[in-house]
């Protein structure tokens, strides 16, 4: 079992999507079974303690259904499309009570992705930034189907990128403003340092921010940089050791740190 966490970060989502061609089916359970509603949307299996039915939630689930295609088409990877189970908890306390005996190290977070051989499992509790958590952990789940050995920094950087709605991803992540402020204070990026971080608990907020910055550069920077990302992921996807992406980038552009800073400053 592999566990990946989101940040310490709900909208009450709606499952009324059958008319949108997304193949959603609802099933009701008794309250004693914890889940008041169950459904399926694309490859995502939804189990929720929350009474579902708001328009805002319909849009959220539409985004989740599209997320697999967005991640795979953007990155040039393709997973087998295995089920991803999403478990939505009404309160932080109920989330913690459920996870404590099962994944105790995850109970102090607001969301977690647990990787297992047959399906990815996402656990999320209701709180003000619930939507970001759900998109973040769903990105992990989709990525790990095709690239299970993706480095931690890239895994988290991409999840941070895709956690916003599609129209906001490239220009409206708060990290962009924060990094520009860091640049004015003579911030020095260090991808090699990020590559040496192997445990999620080692990541600080500043590390997530820098991971996002490198991911943004890889996705929106010069065409040769984007190509290096695709080649790196395709190598990992094939099961061949890929080395460090920093070595590939440094060979392509020895001043890659300056290139990153200029990219973020001018984007």
C-alpha positions as CSV (number, residue, x, y, z in Angstrom):
1,X,0.0,0.0,0.0
2,X,1.3,3.5,-0.9
3,X,-0.1,6.6,0.8
4,X,0.0,10.1,-0.7
5,X,-1.3,13.1,1.1
6,X,-2.8,16.4,0.1
7,X,-2.2,19.7,1.9
8,X,-4.0,20.6,5.0
9,X,-6.8,22.0,3.0
10,X,-16.3,20.9,0.1
11,X,-18.7,21.9,-1.6
12,X,-21.7,19.7,-1.2
13,X,-21.5,17.9,-4.5
14,X,-24.4,16.7,-6.5
15,X,-24.7,13.3,-8.1
16,X,-27.6,14.4,-10.4
17,X,-25.7,13.9,-13.6
18,X,-27.4,11.0,-15.4
19,X,-28.6,13.4,-18.0
20,X,-25.1,14.5,-18.9
21,X,-24.0,11.2,-20.5
22,X,-21.6,10.4,-17.7
23,X,-23.1,7.0,-16.8
24,X,-23.9,7.9,-13.1
25,X,-25.9,5.4,-11.1
26,X,-27.1,6.1,-7.6
27,X,-27.7,3.5,-4.8
28,X,-28.9,4.3,-1.3
29,X,-27.6,2.8,1.9
30,X,-28.8,3.0,5.4
31,X,-27.2,5.5,7.7
32,X,-25.8,2.7,9.8
33,X,-23.6,1.8,6.8
34,X,-22.1,5.3,6.9
35,X,-22.6,6.0,3.2
36,X,-25.9,7.7,2.4
37,X,-25.3,7.7,-1.3
38,X,-23.2,5.8,-3.8
39,X,-22.6,6.5,-7.5
40,X,-20.3,6.1,-10.5
41,X,-19.1,8.7,-12.9
42,X,-16.6,7.6,-15.5
43,X,-14.1,5.4,-13.7
44,X,-14.7,7.2,-10.4
45,X,-16.9,5.3,-7.8
46,X,-18.4,7.8,-5.3
47,X,-19.4,7.0,-1.8
48,X,-20.7,9.9,0.3
49,X,-22.0,10.7,3.8
50,X,-23.2,14.0,2.5
51,X,-26.7,14.6,1.1
52,X,-25.9,15.4,-2.5
53,X,-27.9,17.7,-4.8
54,X,-26.5,21.2,-5.5
55,X,-25.7,22.7,-8.9
56,X,-22.2,23.6,-7.7
57,X,-21.6,19.9,-7.0
58,X,-22.7,18.9,-10.5
59,X,-20.0,21.1,-11.9
60,X,-17.4,19.6,-9.5
61,X,-18.3,16.0,-10.5
62,X,-18.2,17.0,-14.2
63,X,-14.7,18.2,-13.7
64,X,-13.7,15.0,-11.9
65,X,-15.1,12.9,-14.7
66,X,-13.0,14.9,-17.2
67,X,-9.9,15.0,-15.1
68,X,-8.5,11.6,-16.3
69,X,-8.6,12.7,-19.9
70,X,-7.1,16.1,-19.0
71,X,-4.2,14.6,-17.1
72,X,-3.5,11.8,-19.6
73,X,-3.8,14.0,-22.7
74,X,-1.7,16.8,-21.2
75,X,1.1,14.5,-20.1
76,X,1.0,12.0,-22.9
77,X,0.4,9.0,-20.6
78,X,-2.3,6.4,-20.6
79,X,-3.4,4.2,-17.7
80,X,-5.6,1.1,-17.8
81,X,-8.6,3.0,-16.5
82,X,-9.0,1.1,-13.3
83,X,-11.6,2.1,-10.8
84,X,-10.9,5.0,-8.5
85,X,-13.0,5.0,-5.3
86,X,-13.8,8.4,-3.8
87,X,-15.0,8.5,-0.2
88,X,-16.5,11.7,1.0
89,X,-17.0,12.3,4.8
90,X,-19.4,14.8,6.3
91,X,-17.0,15.9,9.1
92,X,-13.3,15.8,10.0
93,X,-14.2,13.7,13.0
94,X,-15.9,11.0,11.0
95,X,-13.1,11.0,8.5
96,X,-10.5,10.6,11.3
97,X,-12.6,7.8,13.0
98,X,-12.7,5.9,9.7
99,X,-9.0,6.3,8.8
100,X,-7.4,5.9,12.2
101,X,-7.7,2.1,12.3
102,X,-7.0,1.7,8.6
103,X,-4.4,4.4,7.6
104,X,-3.4,5.9,11.0
105,X,-0.7,8.2,9.5
106,X,-3.3,9.8,7.3
107,X,-5.8,10.7,10.0
108,X,-4.4,14.2,10.7
109,X,-4.8,15.3,7.1
110,X,-8.0,16.5,5.3
111,X,-7.5,14.1,2.3
112,X,-5.4,11.1,1.3
113,X,-4.9,8.9,-1.8
114,X,-4.1,5.3,-1.0
115,X,-2.7,3.2,-3.8
116,X,-3.6,-0.5,-3.9
117,X,-3.2,-3.2,-6.6
118,X,-6.8,-3.3,-7.7
119,X,-8.0,0.3,-7.4
120,X,-7.0,3.8,-6.1
121,X,-8.8,5.0,-3.0
122,X,-9.4,8.6,-2.1
123,X,-10.6,9.8,1.3
124,X,-11.7,13.4,1.7
125,X,-13.5,15.2,4.5
126,X,-15.8,18.2,4.0
127,X,-14.1,21.6,4.6
128,X,-13.9,24.9,2.7
129,X,-11.3,23.7,0.1
130,X,-12.8,20.3,-0.5
131,X,-12.8,20.7,-4.3
132,X,-9.1,21.3,-4.4
133,X,-8.4,18.3,-2.3
134,X,-10.6,16.1,-4.5
135,X,-8.9,17.2,-7.7
136,X,-5.5,16.9,-6.1
137,X,-5.9,13.4,-4.9
138,X,-7.7,12.3,-8.1
139,X,-4.7,13.5,-10.1
140,X,-2.5,11.3,-7.9
141,X,-4.8,8.4,-8.6
142,X,-4.7,8.9,-12.4
143,X,-1.0,9.4,-12.5
144,X,-0.1,6.3,-10.5
145,X,-2.0,4.1,-12.9
146,X,0.4,4.8,-15.7
147,X,3.5,6.1,-13.8
148,X,3.6,4.4,-10.4
149,X,7.2,5.3,-9.8
150,X,6.9,9.0,-10.5
151,X,9.2,11.0,-8.3
152,X,7.6,12.6,-5.3
153,X,8.3,16.2,-6.3
154,X,6.8,15.8,-9.8
155,X,3.9,13.8,-8.5
156,X,3.0,16.6,-6.0
157,X,3.8,19.4,-8.5
158,X,1.4,18.0,-11.0
159,X,-1.2,17.4,-8.4
160,X,-0.9,21.0,-7.2
161,X,-1.3,22.1,-10.9
162,X,-4.4,20.0,-11.7
163,X,-6.1,20.7,-8.3
164,X,-7.6,24.0,-9.7
165,X,-10.4,24.0,-12.3
166,X,-9.1,23.8,-15.9
167,X,-9.7,27.5,-16.6
168,X,-7.6,28.6,-13.6
169,X,-4.7,26.3,-13.7
170,X,-2.1,28.1,-15.7
171,X,-2.6,31.7,-14.5
172,X,-4.6,31.8,-11.3
173,X,-2.8,29.5,-8.8
174,X,-1.8,31.6,-5.8
175,X,1.6,30.0,-6.0
176,X,2.4,32.1,-9.0
177,X,2.1,35.4,-7.1
178,X,4.0,33.9,-4.2
179,X,6.8,32.7,-6.3
180,X,7.1,36.1,-8.0
181,X,7.4,37.6,-4.6
182,X,10.1,35.1,-3.7
183,X,12.0,35.9,-6.9
184,X,12.1,39.6,-5.9
185,X,13.7,38.5,-2.6
186,X,16.4,36.6,-4.6
187,X,14.9,33.1,-4.2
188,X,17.1,30.4,-5.7
189,X,15.2,27.3,-7.0
190,X,16.8,23.9,-6.3
191,X,15.4,21.0,-8.2
192,X,18.1,18.6,-7.1
193,X,17.1,19.2,-3.5
194,X,13.5,18.4,-4.3
195,X,14.5,15.2,-6.1
196,X,16.2,14.1,-2.9
197,X,12.9,14.3,-0.9
198,X,11.3,10.9,-0.8
199,X,8.7,11.2,2.0
200,X,5.6,13.3,1.8
201,X,6.1,14.3,5.5
202,X,9.4,16.0,4.4
203,X,7.6,18.4,2.2
204,X,6.9,21.9,3.6
205,X,4.5,24.4,2.0
206,X,7.5,26.1,0.3
207,X,8.4,22.8,-1.2
208,X,4.9,22.3,-2.6
209,X,5.1,25.8,-4.1
210,X,8.4,25.1,-5.8
211,X,7.2,21.7,-7.0
212,X,4.3,23.6,-8.6
213,X,6.7,26.1,-10.1
214,X,8.8,23.4,-11.8
215,X,5.6,21.6,-13.0
216,X,4.3,24.8,-14.5
217,X,7.6,25.4,-16.3
218,X,7.6,21.9,-17.6
219,X,4.0,22.2,-18.9
220,X,4.2,25.8,-20.3
221,X,7.9,26.5,-20.8
222,X,9.8,26.2,-24.0
223,X,8.9,23.4,-26.3
224,X,12.1,21.4,-25.7
225,X,11.4,21.6,-21.9
226,X,7.9,20.2,-22.5
227,X,9.3,17.5,-24.6
228,X,11.7,16.5,-21.9
229,X,8.8,16.1,-19.5
230,X,6.9,13.8,-21.9
231,X,10.0,11.8,-22.6
232,X,10.8,11.4,-18.9
233,X,7.2,10.3,-18.1
234,X,7.2,7.9,-21.1
235,X,10.4,6.3,-19.9
236,X,9.0,5.9,-16.4
237,X,5.8,4.5,-17.9
238,X,7.8,1.8,-19.7
239,X,9.4,0.7,-16.5
240,X,12.9,1.7,-17.6
241,X,15.0,3.7,-15.0
242,X,14.7,7.3,-16.0
243,X,17.4,8.9,-13.8
244,X,16.9,12.5,-12.6
245,X,14.9,15.0,-14.6
246,X,17.2,17.7,-13.4
247,X,20.1,16.1,-15.3
248,X,18.1,16.0,-18.5
249,X,17.1,19.7,-18.1
250,X,20.6,20.8,-17.2
251,X,22.0,19.1,-20.3
252,X,19.3,20.9,-22.3
253,X,19.8,24.3,-20.7
254,X,22.7,24.8,-18.3
255,X,21.0,27.9,-16.9
256,X,17.7,26.1,-16.2
257,X,17.3,27.9,-12.8
258,X,17.4,31.3,-14.5
259,X,15.1,30.0,-17.2
260,X,12.6,28.9,-14.5
261,X,12.7,32.3,-12.8
262,X,12.3,34.2,-16.1
263,X,9.3,31.9,-17.0
264,X,7.5,32.6,-13.7
265,X,8.3,36.3,-13.7
266,X,7.0,36.8,-17.3
267,X,4.1,34.4,-17.4
